[in-house]
């Protein structure tokens, strides 16, 4: 039994060995085929040059032959005409022509423009000049005296010393109410009271003249008496 099995084992080994070598041969053949089939890179192509063919030259134009120059015409001889014999002329005496009378001009009639009737002048009625209003002047003078009285200040020193008296002033205002001049016409006997009266006039504010007061006058003179009394 053992002797029969040994040849079978050797047969199998030989079969396996042959099969393995055949397989190795197939693999080598496939490898060689793969290497043979490998594509080599294509060589670089040279650039394509395009050359344009030159256009055919135009055929030369035929040259026209020069025209023959004609010679200038020869001058012909001038023939002198024979002058006729001079004919004697008899002098003619001029006759003065009588001037024809000038035609009389027809008289031209000039149209006469119609005379326009004289325009009647309408006498203009002049408005009477404005007159001064005595009542308005009286109210303005009273307002001037009131303004001066508001500015009158009795000096304390004069009051303490018992000074009293009346100062009469004369002053001029223009129509805008501006003081033009001021002076004392009658003194109180005390210079301190006189100076206080002048100060009152010069520090007062006056209004403009009313339109119907002292019409036509640019300025007006006023008189005022200021009384300085302890019991006043």
Secondary structure, 3 states (H helix, E strand, C coil): CHHHHHHHHHHHHHHHHHHHHHHHHHHHHHHHHHHHHCCCCCCCCCCCCCCCCCCCCCCCCCCCCCCCCCCCCCCCCCCCCCCCCCCCCCCCCCCCCCCCCCCCCCCCCCCCCCCCCCCCCCCCCCCCCCCCCHHHHHHHHHHHHHHHHHHCCCCHHHHHCCCCEEEEEEEEEECCCCEEEEEEEECCCCHHHHHHHHHHHHHCCCCCCCCCCCCCCCEEEEEEEEEECCCC
